[in-house]
Each structure stands twice: as structure tokens, then as C-alpha cells.
Amino acid sequence: MGRIKARTQTTELHHDIVAEEALGGHSRDLGMRYFTSAGFIGTVVVSLNLTDRDAVSHPALINVSIGPSPNITWVAISWTLGLAVGFTLVGRLSDIFGRRWFFIGASVLGLVGNIIGASAQSINMLIATNCINGLAAAGQLSFHITLGELVPNALRGPTMLHVGGKSKMKQLQTLDWIGITLFTSGMTIFLIGMNWGGGTYPWRSGHVLGALFAGFGTLVGFCVYEAYAGHQDPLIPMRLFRSIRYNANVVCASLGGVVYYANSIVWPSMIGSLFTSDVSKTGWLSCAVGGGLLLGQILGGAGVRCLPRMKFQMIVAGVVATTFTAAVAASDASTETRTTAFILIGTIGAGYVENLTLSSTAYLWDPADMGLVTGVLGAIRTAVSAIATSMYSSILATEASKYLPQKVTPSAVIAGLPSSSLPALLEGVRTGNLTSVPGMSPEILTAVNAAVKDA
């Protein structure tokens, strides 16, 4: 760790008025019983609460239960969208007001969201619930900000004072509300266009192109506004990206996020389509994504402490994540063990990368800006992940709508299904319920399942 500290340079973004409790302190002030105190344990419990936010282990079953709806993929995408928006707000606002109430408020918001989600009666209600849960997770997942402050680096000053002069209401009034509106609306509209493409509407339709261009144009306008409007406290200061080290961290964190969030959605659907229809086994196999990420983060923490050259560690972990995730494309119904191993190893690499990017950010910037820079990093990482997830879901829906009729229809007819039952069969394949198809028999069901896996 000493080698890292010796090469570290912090950068100061601004001299804004920041709450004293948001500035961190010195390790000697923690005391002997800090790590066994109720406050520390409570913070850990809050962070553990976010582990259920990706519990969409079988989207098809959820769709059958309270659907069907063509918007089922938005159950997961809405969470990442809420997280992307929430990260920028939590990072900047917690710099001003302190972290404590954001952790508490996020936990309460997450509790409310989970209660509403547990009683959801429609897919649209579940989508709205996950938007709330994503905003809540933005506060809970900001634990890495506090870690960077609780473990100060050698270049941090021994004393940091709160400078008076602005009330909290005055600081709220000076927030970049126009930037917040542009970023939120642009990201939402762009993701809607991505999700519509190939599913609800053809890719060349006016609905899809209009949403994509409008969303992209709004995001470009957001960047131009942040760069040239001269706002006192921009939501995302463009001067952040003058640091090559910070840009590298953002890119690497986005890579890890894409691997994790996309796999957390695509992998459970892949399990149900190729390997098993057993809900319990689907849940266990789905743990390869979350478990792999957690193991990678643990290994990353050990690597930072025990191994030299964080840059080379990040390169190796990135290659591992990319290679094994790409290898999943060669999977079929007979490669359950191999595919699960590839998913596990790929997400281990992603977790390793994420740990290194989040921990090293604390060494690049002034402590007073820790919430801002980590919030921006988290927002970009999650936004890129949301876009990638939407792309994967749209491509999967497009290819499935093309190949399923080609594979399933002839197999079902050859097995003895009447031609008049084909529309009901294709609808049953889409919803995952084939029991109500007229003329269905065990032999036909076996043939159809084999054709679905082949498709």
C-alpha cells in the first residue's frame, strides 16, 4: 500500500462549502471499538440489504404470474436507470449534507420499495417499484465513498475545517437542476428507444428512431450545458475528465458493470431456456453472477494490499472478464457446467476490476470531492450498464422472434400438433406456458422444448 501512496496525487475540484462530517477524519480517531460499534455494524447491514435487488432469477415465471407484458425486461433495466440517476444526486448532495441521512433515507426508501414490490399486481407496477429500489440502492452502494474517507491516505491533511457562509437551503438552490433534468430525461428516453427496438416496434420505426435520437441529443445537450453554462456547481463537471487516471478508472468500472448487470439479467433467462425449468436449480445457478462478483471483490481487496502494480492487475482482470464472458456465446443445451464456470470466472474478473477502480479513486481527488467524483463514476458505470443491458435484451428479443418460428413450428407439426394450434403455441413459448395449447401432448412438448433450446 505504501507504494501506491507514494505515487498518489490528489486533485481538488472546488472549494465549496461541505458538511464537516462528509470530510472524513484520521484513523486514530476511530477508537479500539469502532469496528464493533452499532454504527459500523448498521452500515454493513444496510449495504447487505442491497443484495436482494437483482432477485429476478426467473423473469419468465414473473411474467406468467402477473403478466404477460412485453415490458418484462424493464423490471431489471429500471433498477439500473434509477441507480444511474441516483448516484449523481447522492454523491453531490452527500458532499454538502453528510452521508448519514442519505444512508438512513436510502434504507427507508428501499424498505418501502420492497413492500410495494412484494404486493405488485402488474409488470408496470413492478417496473415503477424497481425505479424506487434503484434510487435507494444509489445511497446504499455509496459505501465505498465512506470507506475512502475512513481510511485516509498519507497525503490527506491532518485537519479539515468546515467553512461557514451558506445555509443548506442556499446550497439546494444552487444545485444544477437543469443538468439533473437533462441527464435524467435523456437517459430515460434513450433507454426506452433501445428497449422498443426489435420488440415493441421495428428498429427502423419512427417510435424507435425518434426516442433514440431525442435521448442521444438530450445527453449531448447535457454535456454541452455542463461544459459551457458556467454553473457554480455542475452536476458532472467536465473538467473531471481531464484526468487520464480518472478516465481509465471510469472505463474499467464500466466494463465491470456491463459484465455484471447484463449477466444478472441474461443469465437467469438463459438457464430457464437451455438448462432447466426447476425454479430452485435456476436460483442456485443464478448465484454464479452475484457470487462471482463478490469473490472477485474479495480477491481484489487482497490484491491491492499484497500485489504490486494496480494497473497491471486491472488489465489482467479485465482480460479475464472479457474472455470468459465472450466464451459464453458458444453455449448450448449440453454445456451447462462449462457455461456456469465461464459465467463465474467472468464475473470474478469483473468484481476484481470494480474493487480496484472504486478503491483507487480515493487516491486521485481531494477528500472534499469524494462524493462527487465517485458519484459521477458510479453514474457513468451504471448508465453504460443500463444501455448495454437494454441492447442485450433487444438483440435477444429480435433474434428470438426470428428463430423461434423457424425452429419450433416445423418441429411441432412433425410431432403431430395441428396447424390451427400454431398461433397458441408461439404465444405459449413467449409466455413460458404451453399447457393450454390445444392438441398438446407429452411427445409434442418434448419436441417443442428441444426446438426452443436449439433456437
Summary of the structure (lengths in Angstrom):
residues: 455
radius of gyration: 23.9
end to end distance: 50.7
largest distance: 80.9
contacts: 1549
relative contact order: 0.13
helix: 75%
strand: 1%
